[in-house]
Amino acid sequence: MFYVYILESESCLGKFYTGFTTDLKTRLKKHNNDTSGYTAKFRPWIISWYCAFNNEKNARKFELYLKTGSGRAFIKRHI
């Protein structure tokens, strides 16, 4: 499966991160253990929402959509 996910920072409420992975548990651990990159500043993270796709192309397209202005508005309305 291919997952599109939204993380929320526990240390900075209201801070979100959208990503793509094939292994959700491992990816969350990596976000919480990494010391470099965007997510390191706002650790720890929790999974706020995720969606599973059986097609990588569709998952990546949806991830890119969520990172647009209308995608962020969609997140605010529905998630």
C-alpha positions in Angstrom: 0.0 0.0 0.0 1.0 3.6 -0.5 0.1 6.2 2.2 -0.4 9.9 2.2 -0.3 11.2 5.7 -0.6 14.4 7.8 1.4 14.7 10.9 0.7 17.3 13.7 3.3 18.6 16.0 2.7 17.9 19.7 5.2 20.7 20.7 3.8 23.3 18.3 0.0 22.8 18.0 -1.3 23.8 14.6 1.9 22.9 12.8 1.3 20.2 10.2 3.4 18.1 7.8 2.1 16.2 4.8 4.0 13.3 3.3 4.0 10.0 1.4 5.4 6.6 2.4 4.9 2.9 2.0 5.6 2.2 5.7 3.7 4.5 7.9 5.0 3.3 11.3 8.6 3.4 10.3 8.2 6.8 8.6 6.7 8.3 11.8 9.6 7.0 13.9 12.0 8.6 11.4 10.3 11.9 11.6 10.5 11.8 15.4 14.1 10.6 15.6 15.7 12.7 12.8 17.8 15.7 13.9 17.8 17.5 10.5 15.2 18.8 8.2 11.9 20.5 8.6 10.3 18.0 11.0 13.2 18.0 13.5 12.3 21.5 14.8 8.7 20.5 15.7 9.1 17.0 17.3 7.4 15.0 18.5 4.8 14.3 15.8 1.6 12.3 15.8 -0.4 11.0 12.9 -3.4 13.3 12.5 -4.7 11.6 9.3 -3.7 9.1 6.6 -5.2 7.6 3.5 -4.1 4.3 1.9 -3.9 3.9 -1.9 -3.2 0.8 -3.9 -1.7 2.8 -6.7 1.5 4.9 -6.2 0.7 7.4 -8.9 -2.6 8.3 -7.4 -1.1 8.6 -3.9 1.7 10.9 -5.1 -0.8 13.1 -7.0 -3.0 13.4 -3.9 0.0 14.3 -1.8 1.0 17.0 -4.2 -2.6 18.3 -4.2 -2.7 18.5 -0.4 0.5 20.7 -0.6 -1.3 23.3 -2.8 -3.4 26.2 -1.6 -6.6 24.5 -2.3 -5.3 21.3 -0.8 -4.5 23.1 2.5 -8.0 24.6 2.4 -9.3 21.0 1.9 -7.4 19.9 5.0 -8.7 22.8 7.1 -12.3 22.0 6.1 -12.2 18.2 6.3 -9.4 17.1 8.6 
